[in-house]
Amino acid sequence: MLFQVGGQGDRPTFFEMSAAQQLPASLRAALTYSLGIFALRRPLLHKVLDYEDEFFALLMAVLESHSLRTTDGSFSESLYGLRRRPVKFLEKGSSSRAESNDKTYDSALQKRQKVLSVVFLVVLPYFKSKLLSIYNKEREARLQASLWGQGEVSFDEAGIVSDQGETSQAQVVATTGEVSNMARIKKNFAALIGVCYPWIHATNEGFSFAYQLLYLLDGTAFYGPALHVLGLHVCRATGQELMDSSSRISRIRNRELERLRGPPWMKVVNDCMALLKWQLFSSMDAY
């Protein structure tokens, strides 16, 4: 049994795909650590750390959108010289060809495929991170309830009850009635996540492991279930594709610079003003 460990052909190796997949998590850990260090001197950065999931999701949305728009690959894949290509399954009617199905590649991604790629690369990991935080809070609450008991009253609560022993029963009923339905819905949702999240996580990890094992054994061309759902292959970029992407990035950069400079007549006015300033300074130097 042979494993693909070399860099031959268009098919990336298992190690390249694994490194590209782990790069966003490593980038997030590095950014979180750096912001934590800077927050020691700039307390304002603690607000960014309080919304760490949203901040990182916004950053990755910008990076992934720009990378898919310019290189037809995700941010981490483009760093390793990889590209995403759609796959079409075409039935061949000729009897001289043995296989009934063949996979052919298109050169560029469609807009719908780019949008769905951003959803799978940014939106779904964001929701997964939020569900994980909810699950951790629910697990801590259950652990604390099992240790301290739900029916017991703590020392502080007993003191409050003793100090407010003369509180009327009507005020107690009013305070109890202030619990909104939204709070009950959040509590029930957190309990549901506490029960369902382990199964969702195990299913996701199981499918990912199966796809990665089959990819390592050359049993499938898809590294993960997300790529299979999108119908995309990750391939190595050729030298011509790298040159084309570089020129495309240059054109986009020049177009953005021209847009920031304003309309053509504004450029003419700026050139005339610069010429007049140069003539004025030249005449002043002459005197």
Beta strands, then each sheet from edge to edge (+ up, - down):
strand 1: 82-91
strand 2: 101-105
strand 3: 232-236
sheet 1: 2+ 1- 3+
end
